[in-house]
Amino acid sequence: MTECTAWEELQRRVIKENLCTYCGACTGMCPYFVPHKGKIIVRDKCGLSRGRCYDFCPRVAVDMERLHELMFGSPYESNDIGLVKDVFIARAASPEIASAGQYGGVVTALGCVALEGGMVDSVVATDSTDTCLPAGRIASTRADLVDCAGSSYVASATVEAFNRGVRENGIRKMAVICTPCQSLALANMRFSETGEQNGMNKLGLVIGLFCTWALSYEGFASYLKDRVSVHDVIKVDIPPPPANTFDVYCKTSGRVSLPLTEVRNFVREACTYCIDMTAEFTDVSVGAAEGIKGWNTVIVRSDSGRELIEKAVKQGVITIKTMPEENLRHLKDASLLKKKRALKNICRKTGSTDDLLYLKNCPPVVRRLLEE
């Protein structure tokens, strides 16, 4: 950092090395970095030798041990799905939310409980109205949040919306609905020396989304436009095996099933280095309940997450059931597999098991996976 400025280091170490997750942590707080069509664009040179953009980036140097200790008060000890206070399956009780949301609609339901119950006054979500180019949106009403329901599978700079929100005087507390890389960025931001300067006291809740990979906007949009009208897309989904399809739902043409093997060609390279499938640095994490249509898997990780779930259950907003042991085993296996695959990709890129790219202080339990 003595010879290069912060933006030059980010360019050299992250953007040019295809490590950028497009989380948005470096944007929305200064005029130099901006998200544009799936890429982070540098508008102008910045003379700071150390800036928030560098401190917040989840692909520069992440100390998972330190972050886990600060966030949860315990060492990082899991080699699969992270810290678990409780795990179960759930679904939204509201037909409106269940039909608009992905799978069981639990993420949208929890956002509404946090918003309407006064835990937060705004929720940062990913607006999937334009499925090919999703973006972060600050939702302040139930209608706004329901409008953001559903998944796009295209990378979004969602944290940029949080950075914009901290500058709004009318916002006191925000919940953020985010993917694993975005939640890792938020953890970095929360415990950074410059976090207070960025208004991290406004971060109230973090609701995580399970994620295996995200698509690059430009390549996928080009591929998709030859098959459907991108502005006709309502939502997308990946049905469980053995379907092996990527289903696109359109207003006029209905469901269009695309070969999943073809769609995978547009997965961002940065995703291949991610060791987190279940958004481990969050208050509560939510994903699909494999093989149980219309239900979500829910992992409670913090006291705040437990409070949110208890409010949702008490109010009848979500219904919960015990998670089948087989489902939990499959989830752990899938998460562990992603960790192993990512670590192999990291070592392949660096050529060394000692250089793990952005993992500054890799937890022993994770590092041991390199020996398996």
C-alpha positions in Angstrom: 0.0 0.0 0.0 3.0 2.3 0.1 3.4 2.7 -3.6 -0.2 2.4 -4.8 -3.4 4.3 -3.8 -6.4 2.3 -2.6 -8.2 2.4 -5.9 -5.1 1.2 -7.8 -4.8 -1.7 -5.4 -8.4 -2.7 -5.9 -7.9 -2.5 -9.6 -4.8 -4.6 -9.5 -5.7 -7.2 -6.9 -9.4 -7.6 -7.3 -11.0 -6.2 -10.5 -8.2 -7.2 -13.0 -7.9 -10.6 -11.3 -11.6 -11.4 -11.8 -12.1 -11.6 -8.0 -14.7 -8.9 -7.8 -18.1 -10.3 -6.6 -20.0 -7.1 -7.6 -21.3 -6.8 -4.0 -21.4 -3.0 -4.1 -19.5 -2.4 -0.9 -17.1 0.0 -2.6 -19.9 2.0 -4.3 -22.6 4.4 -3.1 -20.2 6.4 -0.8 -17.8 8.2 -3.1 -17.9 9.4 -6.7 -15.0 7.2 -8.0 -16.4 3.6 -8.0 -19.9 3.0 -9.6 -21.7 -0.2 -10.5 -22.6 -0.4 -14.2 -24.1 -3.3 -16.1 -22.5 -5.9 -13.8 -19.1 -4.3 -13.5 -17.5 -1.8 -11.1 -16.4 1.2 -13.1 -13.7 3.6 -11.9 -14.7 7.1 -12.9 -11.6 8.9 -11.9 -8.4 8.6 -9.9 -8.5 8.9 -6.1 -5.5 10.0 -4.2 -6.3 8.3 -0.9 -3.7 5.7 0.1 -6.3 3.9 2.3 -10.0 4.3 1.7 -13.3 2.6 2.8 -13.4 1.0 -0.6 -10.3 -1.0 0.2 -11.2 -1.7 3.8 -14.7 -3.0 2.9 -13.9 -5.2 -0.1 -14.5 -8.9 0.8 -11.9 -9.9 -1.7 -8.8 -8.0 -0.4 -8.0 -9.5 2.9 -10.7 -11.2 5.0 -9.9 -12.3 8.6 -12.8 -14.8 9.1 -11.6 -15.8 12.6 -11.6 -12.1 13.7 -15.0 -11.3 12.1 -16.6 -14.4 13.6 -15.3 -13.7 17.1 -16.5 -10.0 16.9 -19.9 -10.9 15.4 -20.8 -14.0 17.3 -18.4 -14.1 20.2 -16.9 -17.5 19.3 -14.2 -18.9 17.0 -15.1 -20.1 13.5 -15.5 -23.8 14.0 -17.8 -25.1 11.3 -16.6 -26.7 8.1 -20.1 -26.8 6.5 -23.0 -24.4 7.2 -21.5 -22.1 9.8 -22.8 -21.2 13.3 -26.3 -22.7 14.0 -28.6 -21.7 16.9 -31.5 -23.4 15.2 -32.5 -24.8 11.8 -35.9 -25.7 10.4 -38.1 -25.4 7.3 -40.6 -22.6 7.0 -43.0 -20.9 4.6 -44.9 -17.6 4.5 -48.5 -17.7 5.6 -49.6 -14.9 3.2 -50.6 -16.1 -0.2 -49.5 -12.7 -1.6 -46.0 -13.2 -0.4 -45.8 -16.9 -1.0 -46.8 -16.5 -4.7 -44.5 -13.5 -5.2 -41.5 -14.9 -3.3 -39.0 -17.7 -4.2 -40.0 -21.1 -2.8 -41.6 -20.5 0.6 -41.5 -16.6 0.5 -39.8 -16.6 4.0 -37.3 -13.9 3.1 -39.9 -11.4 2.1 -42.1 -12.4 5.1 -39.2 -11.8 7.5 -38.4 -8.4 5.9 -42.1 -7.4 6.4 -42.0 -8.4 10.1 -38.8 -6.4 10.7 -40.2 -3.4 8.9 -43.7 -3.4 10.3 -42.6 -4.5 13.8 -40.2 -1.5 14.2 -37.0 -3.5 14.3 -35.9 -1.4 11.3 -37.5 1.3 9.2 -36.0 0.3 5.9 -35.0 -2.9 4.2 -32.3 -3.1 1.5 -33.3 -5.7 -1.0 -32.5 -6.6 -4.6 -35.0 -5.3 -7.0 -35.5 -8.0 -9.6 -38.0 -6.0 -11.7 -35.5 -6.1 -14.5 -34.4 -9.7 -14.0 -31.4 -9.3 -16.3 -30.0 -6.3 -14.4 -31.1 -6.4 -10.7 -30.1 -3.6 -8.4 -30.2 -2.7 -4.7 -33.3 -0.9 -3.6 -34.3 0.7 -0.3 -37.8 -0.6 0.6 -39.7 1.4 3.3 -43.1 -0.2 2.8 -44.5 -3.7 2.6 -45.5 -3.1 -1.0 -42.0 -2.0 -1.9 -40.6 -5.2 -0.3 -43.1 -7.6 -2.0 -42.2 -5.9 -5.3 -38.6 -7.0 -4.8 -39.5 -10.7 -4.1 -38.0 -13.5 -6.2 -34.5 -14.4 -7.4 -32.7 -13.3 -10.5 -29.4 -15.3 -10.2 -27.6 -12.4 -11.7 -25.0 -10.6 -9.6 -26.3 -7.3 -8.0 -24.4 -4.5 -6.3 -27.0 -4.5 -3.5 -24.7 -3.1 -0.8 -24.5 0.1 -2.8 -28.1 0.8 -1.8 -27.1 0.4 1.9 -24.3 2.9 1.4 -26.8 5.3 -0.1 -29.2 4.7 2.8 -26.8 5.6 5.6 -26.7 9.2 4.2 -30.5 9.6 4.4 -31.4 11.4 7.5 -34.9 9.8 7.7 -33.4 6.3 8.0 -32.5 5.1 11.5 -32.1 1.3 11.1 -31.8 -0.9 8.0 -32.1 -4.6 7.4 -30.2 -5.9 4.4 -31.2 -9.0 2.4 -28.1 -10.3 0.8 -26.0 -13.1 -0.6 -22.9 -14.6 1.1 -20.4 -12.3 -0.5 -22.5 -9.3 0.3 -22.9 -10.4 3.9 -19.2 -10.9 4.2 -18.7 -7.3 2.9 -21.1 -6.0 5.5 -19.3 -7.9 8.3 -16.0 -6.3 7.0 -17.7 -2.9 7.0 -19.2 -3.3 10.5 -15.9 -4.1 12.2 -13.6 -2.0 10.0 -11.7 1.0 11.6 -13.6 3.2 9.1 -17.0 1.5 9.7 -18.2 4.2 12.0 -17.4 6.8 9.4 -19.7 4.9 7.0 -22.7 4.9 9.5 -22.6 1.2 10.3 -24.7 1.9 13.4 -27.6 2.0 11.0 -27.2 -1.7 10.2 -29.9 -3.5 12.2 -30.4 -6.9 10.7 -28.7 -9.1 8.0 -30.9 -11.7 6.3 -28.8 -14.0 4.2 -29.6 -15.9 1.0 -28.1 -19.3 0.2 -26.1 -19.0 -3.0 -24.1 -21.4 -5.1 -23.2 -18.9 -7.8 -24.3 -15.7 -9.6 -24.4 -15.0 -13.3 -22.5 -12.3 -15.2 -24.9 -9.7 -16.6 -23.4 -9.0 -20.0 -22.9 -12.7 -21.1 -26.2 -13.9 -19.7 -28.2 -11.0 -21.0 -26.8 -11.6 -24.5 -27.6 -15.3 -24.3 -31.1 -14.7 -23.0 -32.2 -12.1 -25.5 -31.8 -14.5 -28.4 -34.3 -16.8 -26.7 -36.8 -14.5 -24.8 -37.5 -10.8 -24.5 -35.5 -9.8 -21.4 -38.1 -7.2 -20.5 -40.8 -9.8 -20.6 -39.2 -11.9 -17.8 -41.1 -12.1 -14.5 -38.8 -14.4 -12.6 -36.4 -17.3 -13.0 -35.9 -20.5 -11.1 -33.7 -23.6 -11.0 -35.9 -26.6 -10.3 -34.4 -29.5 -8.3 -32.7 -32.5 -10.0 -33.1 -34.3 -12.3 -34.6 -31.4 -14.2 -31.2 -29.8 -15.0 -32.9 -26.7 -16.4 -32.9 -23.0 -15.8 -36.6 -21.9 -16.0 -37.5 -18.4 -17.2 -41.0 -17.2 -16.6 -42.3 -14.6 -19.0 -45.5 -12.5 -19.1 -46.4 -13.5 -22.7 -44.6 -16.8 -23.5 -45.0 -18.5 -20.1 -42.2 -20.8 -18.9 -39.1 -21.2 -21.1 -36.7 -23.9 -19.9 -33.1 -23.4 -20.8 -30.3 -26.0 -20.4 -28.6 -25.4 -17.1 -25.3 -26.5 -18.5 -25.5 -23.6 -21.0 -26.5 -21.1 -18.4 -23.6 -22.1 -16.2 -21.2 -20.8 -18.8 -22.0 -17.3 -17.6 -21.2 -17.9 -13.9 -18.9 -15.2 -12.6 -15.3 -16.4 -12.1 -15.3 -14.7 -8.7 -18.0 -17.1 -7.5 -15.6 -20.1 -8.1 -13.4 -18.8 -5.2 -16.3 -18.4 -2.7 -16.3 -20.8 0.3 -19.7 -19.8 1.7 -22.9 -21.3 0.4 -25.3 -20.5 3.3 -24.5 -16.8 4.1 -22.7 -17.6 7.4 -22.1 -14.0 8.5 -25.7 -13.1 9.0 -28.4 -13.0 11.7 -30.6 -15.5 9.8 -30.0 -17.4 6.5 -32.7 -18.7 4.1 -32.6 -21.0 1.1 -34.6 -23.6 -0.7 -35.8 -26.7 1.1 -34.5 -29.4 -1.2 -37.3 -31.6 -2.4 -40.0 -29.9 -0.3 -41.9 -27.7 -2.7 -43.1 -24.3 -1.3 -40.8 -24.4 1.8 -37.6 -22.7 2.8 -34.7 -23.9 4.9 -34.0 -21.4 7.7 -30.8 -21.1 9.8 -30.9 -18.9 12.9 -27.4 -17.6 13.8 -27.7 -14.7 16.2 -30.0 -13.5 19.0 -31.3 -10.8 16.7 -32.2 -13.5 14.2 -34.0 -15.5 16.8 -36.0 -12.5 17.9 -37.0 -11.9 14.3 -38.1 -15.5 13.9 -40.0 -15.5 17.2 -41.9 -12.4 16.1 -42.8 -13.9 12.7 -44.1 -17.1 14.3 -46.0 -15.4 17.1 -47.7 -13.1 14.5 -48.5 -16.1 12.3 -46.5 -14.6 9.4 -44.6 -17.8 8.9 -45.2 -21.5 9.6 -42.3 -23.6 10.7 -41.6 -27.4 10.8 -38.7 -29.6 11.9 -36.2 -30.0 9.2 -35.8 -33.7 8.0 -32.5 -35.1 9.0 -31.8 -36.1 5.4 -32.3 -32.6 4.2 -29.9 -31.2 6.8 -27.3 -33.8 5.8 -27.6 -32.9 2.1 -27.3 -29.2 2.9 -24.2 -29.8 4.9 -22.7 -32.0 2.2 -23.4 -29.4 -0.5 -22.0 -26.6 1.6 -18.9 -28.6 2.4 -18.5 -29.5 -1.3 -18.6 -25.8 -2.2 -15.8 -25.0 0.3 -13.6 -27.8 -1.0 -14.2 -26.8 -4.6 -13.5 -23.1 -3.9 -10.3 -23.9 -2.0 -9.0 -26.0 -4.9 -9.8 -23.2 -7.3 -8.0 -20.7 -5.1 -4.9 -22.8 -4.9 -5.0 -23.5 -8.6 -5.0 -19.7 -9.2 -2.2 -18.9 -6.8 -0.2 -22.0 -7.3 0.2 -22.5 -3.6 -1.7 -23.8 -0.6 -0.1 -21.0 1.5 -1.6 -18.2 -0.6 -5.4 -18.3 -0.3 -6.1 -15.0 -2.1 -8.5 -13.0 0.1 -8.5 -15.4 3.1 -6.1 -13.5 5.3 -6.5 -15.7 8.4 -8.2 -18.8 7.2 -9.8 -20.7 10.1 -8.0 -24.0 10.9 -11.2 -26.0 10.4 -11.4 -24.7 6.8 -7.7 -24.9 6.1 -7.8 -28.6 7.1 -10.1 -29.2 4.1 -7.0 -28.6 1.9 -5.6 -31.8 3.3 -8.6 -33.9 2.5 
